[in-house]
Amino acid sequence: MALDLARWQFAIVTVFHFFFVPMTIGLAFLVAVMQTLALVRKDETWDRLSRFFGRIFLISLAVGVVSGIVLEFEFGLNWSAFSIFVGNIFGAPLAIEGLLAFFIESTFIGLWIFGRGRLSPGVHLATIWMVSVGTVLSAFFILAANAWMQHPVGYTVEGGQAVLTNFWAVLGNSTLWASFVHTVAAALATGGALVLGISIWRARRAPDDGERAAYRRATALACAVVLLTVVVTAISGDLQARLMDVQQPMKMAAAEALYNTQNGASFSLLTIGNLSGQPVFQIRVPHLLSLIADLSWNGQVVGINQMQAAEAARYGAGNYAPVLWLTYWSFRAMVGAGILMIGISAWGVWLWWRKRLTASRWFLRVGVAGVLLPIVANASGWIFTEAGRQPWIVYGLMQTARGVSTIGVGDVALTTAAFVAVYTVLAVLAVVLVLHAARHPLDEIGEPPEDSDLASATALVY
Amino acid sequence: MATYTGLSAFWFSLIGLLWAGYFFLEGFDFGVGMVSPLVSRDDTDRRMCMNAVGPVWDGNEVWLLVAGGATFAAFPLWYGLLFQGAYLALFVVLLALIARGISFEFRGKFDDPRWRRVWDVAHFAGSLVAALIWGVAFTNFAHGLPLSAAGYTGGLIGLLNPLALLGGLAAVAVFAFHGSVFLALKTSGALMQRAERLARVAGGIAAVLLAAAVAGVAASGRPWQTLAGALPGAIPLILGVLAVIAVGSAVLLVIRGRDGLAFAGTGAAILLAMGAIFGSMYPAVIPASNGASLALTVGAAASHPYTLEVMTVVAAIFTPFVLCYQGWTYWVFRRRLQRPVAAAAPGASGG
């Protein structure tokens, strides 16, 4: 019971945190790009846009930061047996993330927020780029820790603890590099989709001609960024699938709910009814699964039953299959959302090429709704990758049930309920504030960053 | 083995330094949050208080995250057993840090007095609760916890014993003093004068409470200090007494209007007190009040030497950069905040 609650709590606090993390990574980058365009081209429109999206970026950053503090301690709170087992290895990238990435991010964000007008424009621009670098470094080190849980390397097990033997192996983990590219590209796409949705809306609805023209440029930039980054996400995702086929074949089979080993396996786009082989209705693409997993037309994909037998023989009796409906549908939600994003952004780029970006009412609708797609894709991607590793917390080394803390059910229930309550409030406030900020008109040229006479006198920003 | 002991002792000291740095820096953030309602007369004052730490609070808080990460990497057993034991206490701190952290960014987002009121309360309460619980926690570490083979199982109530509560109140008072002096340095005009006046009161209270807490801890048994490698008991006691003297000197300096030196005094007091606490704990990372053998020691909790070596190299390369750019931030924002000319004088309706 404490175990189930601890798992729910971890799922809730990480998925919530990860609503905001990709938005922050993506918006930091896009705001930095806009501010660069403003400075290099001496273009005030980009300057106004960078301030506008800077406000939205800061809302997402604030929620990401406070929910991130929880995660630094969540392993010790609820997963102390796991922490003791992996600390030698898992702790190092976490500590390095703090030293290298969090310090850069948090210090330079202060300089960026309060330094406008105080630092020279070039130095001020450098501060937002430092923030962007910090967010990406942070992604790298936390993914290094996660990749080790998916595919442990550079270790031996000694006296009940995993002990680091090769730090470079941990940083060179193939799983890490594939997921790093995948995650960062998806994060940039998330920021892009947000800018796209807000910009296309403002490009049609803003009362002022100049503003509408400014937002058309932001829409075009966002469409290009989303198209490019989702394609990179898809390519790196394909790379991950092939690694997964070797490193975690059970997860690959579970993604597809493939019960028995097949050569030239087909990919099911959609299943209605039972996943266990007797569907009511199914759409399948021949040979696609073999192509994804093995890059060959008739490649072999191992089935769940075969993997179950192999893992039981290796690790002892037990159930080694994850929850199939969850892996099957989360995988499809992720891929489906990604494909829709490619479609929307490609359409946007085409409309921009034809100089008809704001002419289509349908593009406005899907562009605004499209803000939700990366959020769905990010959450379902992590749910797939973490749920698909079950019953392992560290693949092949430690099962999740053995990683939990010795804690009372009441304590976990209380804290879980409190996190749900607090995070619900934070989520509602964040959405309200983003919508409020999205209605804010662009700053007048030369206007101080906040719409107040206080700012010019003393740089009271908050 | 000797170098290994040296390496783990080094990481124990480094984690002590990270916590000391955290409390030195976030101490004045918490202090400013706690005294803001006492020194402010209107909304502009409250806004100035928040902006006095605005550019730096987030960077200050990262010291905590790095302390947590370093503990995880260098002493997995310390990280694992301490936080599962101090479960609800840490949880309350996390909620307090969420409330306080979010208030900075959210407060100014709606131009509505009730909205700002909510975040003023969150900022105040978050600062106060975090300071109190941190003080309670570290007093318990200096004094020792009743441990069983499964670690600490006494729950939140067990942590809230009278001595620890005294230590918690001392932390609140010291941080309030530290924050008041910081405000006196960073603001101007009537707000600065009120911060100076409050600093004298907070400083007096802090000196008394800290002296009582140091005496309470010094009088306790601390059986783990019989373990090999323990520092002579006089060392943490001397550091603790010096911390009290530093607070007392800072009070005198504030009275004489020497705010800069007074801030050095409050800062030194925090560093000395943390030195006393970590000096008192060593060689235990989780000291047991009920028997030397029950303590979790540095040697038993430490990671394998290779992990510690890797971490040492990484820390040696990157820490100087961190100190440089964090220092630079304080330099960039070194000026005092002026009350905006356009804002009405205190007493009139807030802006």
Chai-1 contact restraints between the chains, C-beta under 6 A:
chainA,res_idxA,chainB,res_idxB,connection_type,confidence,min_distance_angstrom,max_distance_angstrom,comment,restraint_id
A,L58,B,E105,contact,1.0,0.0,6.0,A-B,restraint_1
A,A62,B,I102,contact,1.0,0.0,6.0,A-B,restraint_2
A,A62,B,E105,contact,1.0,0.0,6.0,A-B,restraint_3
A,V66,B,I98,contact,1.0,0.0,6.0,A-B,restraint_4
A,V66,B,G101,contact,1.0,0.0,6.0,A-B,restraint_5
A,V66,B,I102,contact,1.0,0.0,6.0,A-B,restraint_6
A,I69,B,L97,contact,1.0,0.0,6.0,A-B,restraint_7
A,V70,B,L94,contact,1.0,0.0,6.0,A-B,restraint_8
A,E72,B,L65,contact,1.0,0.0,6.0,A-B,restraint_9
A,E72,B,G68,contact,1.0,0.0,6.0,A-B,restraint_10
A,F73,B,G68,contact,1.0,0.0,6.0,A-B,restraint_11
A,F73,B,F83,contact,1.0,0.0,6.0,A-B,restraint_12
A,F73,B,L90,contact,1.0,0.0,6.0,A-B,restraint_13
A,G76,B,Y79,contact,1.0,0.0,6.0,A-B,restraint_14
A,G76,B,G80,contact,1.0,0.0,6.0,A-B,restraint_15
A,G76,B,F83,contact,1.0,0.0,6.0,A-B,restraint_16
A,L77,B,F83,contact,1.0,0.0,6.0,A-B,restraint_17
A,L77,B,Y87,contact,1.0,0.0,6.0,A-B,restraint_18
A,S80,B,G80,contact,1.0,0.0,6.0,A-B,restraint_19
A,S80,B,Q84,contact,1.0,0.0,6.0,A-B,restraint_20
A,S83,B,P76,contact,1.0,0.0,6.0,A-B,restraint_21
A,S83,B,Y79,contact,1.0,0.0,6.0,A-B,restraint_22
A,S83,B,G80,contact,1.0,0.0,6.0,A-B,restraint_23
A,I84,B,P76,contact,1.0,0.0,6.0,A-B,restraint_24
A,I84,B,L77,contact,1.0,0.0,6.0,A-B,restraint_25
A,I84,B,G80,contact,1.0,0.0,6.0,A-B,restraint_26
A,G87,B,F72,contact,1.0,0.0,6.0,A-B,restraint_27
A,G87,B,P76,contact,1.0,0.0,6.0,A-B,restraint_28
A,N88,B,S303,contact,1.0,0.0,6.0,A-B,restraint_29
A,N88,B,H304,contact,1.0,0.0,6.0,A-B,restraint_30
A,N88,B,T307,contact,1.0,0.0,6.0,A-B,restraint_31
A,G91,B,F72,contact,1.0,0.0,6.0,A-B,restraint_32
A,G91,B,A73,contact,1.0,0.0,6.0,A-B,restraint_33
A,A92,B,A73,contact,1.0,0.0,6.0,A-B,restraint_34
A,A92,B,T307,contact,1.0,0.0,6.0,A-B,restraint_35
A,L94,B,G69,contact,1.0,0.0,6.0,A-B,restraint_36
A,L94,B,F72,contact,1.0,0.0,6.0,A-B,restraint_37
A,A95,B,G69,contact,1.0,0.0,6.0,A-B,restraint_38
A,A95,B,A70,contact,1.0,0.0,6.0,A-B,restraint_39
A,A95,B,A73,contact,1.0,0.0,6.0,A-B,restraint_40
A,I96,B,V314,contact,1.0,0.0,6.0,A-B,restraint_41
A,G98,B,L65,contact,1.0,0.0,6.0,A-B,restraint_42
A,G98,B,V66,contact,1.0,0.0,6.0,A-B,restraint_43
A,G98,B,G69,contact,1.0,0.0,6.0,A-B,restraint_44
A,L99,B,V66,contact,1.0,0.0,6.0,A-B,restraint_45
A,L99,B,F318,contact,1.0,0.0,6.0,A-B,restraint_46
A,L100,B,F318,contact,1.0,0.0,6.0,A-B,restraint_47
A,F102,B,V62,contact,1.0,0.0,6.0,A-B,restraint_48
A,F102,B,L65,contact,1.0,0.0,6.0,A-B,restraint_49
A,F103,B,V62,contact,1.0,0.0,6.0,A-B,restraint_50
A,F103,B,V322,contact,1.0,0.0,6.0,A-B,restraint_51
A,S106,B,D58,contact,1.0,0.0,6.0,A-B,restraint_52
A,S106,B,G59,contact,1.0,0.0,6.0,A-B,restraint_53
A,S106,B,V62,contact,1.0,0.0,6.0,A-B,restraint_54
A,T107,B,G59,contact,1.0,0.0,6.0,A-B,restraint_55
A,T107,B,Y325,contact,1.0,0.0,6.0,A-B,restraint_56
A,T107,B,Q326,contact,1.0,0.0,6.0,A-B,restraint_57
A,T107,B,T329,contact,1.0,0.0,6.0,A-B,restraint_58
A,G110,B,P55,contact,1.0,0.0,6.0,A-B,restraint_59
A,G110,B,V56,contact,1.0,0.0,6.0,A-B,restraint_60
A,G110,B,D58,contact,1.0,0.0,6.0,A-B,restraint_61
A,L111,B,T329,contact,1.0,0.0,6.0,A-B,restraint_62
A,F114,B,P55,contact,1.0,0.0,6.0,A-B,restraint_63
A,V163,B,H304,contact,1.0,0.0,6.0,A-B,restraint_64
A,L164,B,Y306,contact,1.0,0.0,6.0,A-B,restraint_65
A,L164,B,T307,contact,1.0,0.0,6.0,A-B,restraint_66
A,F167,B,V310,contact,1.0,0.0,6.0,A-B,restraint_67
A,S405,B,Q84,contact,1.0,0.0,6.0,A-B,restraint_68
A,I407,B,Q84,contact,1.0,0.0,6.0,A-B,restraint_69
A,I407,B,Y87,contact,1.0,0.0,6.0,A-B,restraint_70
A,D411,B,Y87,contact,1.0,0.0,6.0,A-B,restraint_71
A,T415,B,F91,contact,1.0,0.0,6.0,A-B,restraint_72
A,L433,B,K109,contact,1.0,0.0,6.0,A-B,restraint_73
A,D453,B,A342,contact,1.0,0.0,6.0,A-B,restraint_74
A,L454,B,P340,contact,1.0,0.0,6.0,A-B,restraint_75
A,A457,B,P340,contact,1.0,0.0,6.0,A-B,restraint_76
A,A457,B,V341,contact,1.0,0.0,6.0,A-B,restraint_77
A,T458,B,L337,contact,1.0,0.0,6.0,A-B,restraint_78
A,T458,B,Q338,contact,1.0,0.0,6.0,A-B,restraint_79
A,T458,B,P340,contact,1.0,0.0,6.0,A-B,restraint_80
A,L460,B,R47,contact,1.0,0.0,6.0,A-B,restraint_81
A,L460,B,N51,contact,1.0,0.0,6.0,A-B,restraint_82
A,Y462,B,M50,contact,1.0,0.0,6.0,A-B,restraint_83
A,Y462,B,N51,contact,1.0,0.0,6.0,A-B,restraint_84
A,Y462,B,G54,contact,1.0,0.0,6.0,A-B,restraint_85
A,Y462,B,F104,contact,1.0,0.0,6.0,A-B,restraint_86
A,Y462,B,G108,contact,1.0,0.0,6.0,A-B,restraint_87
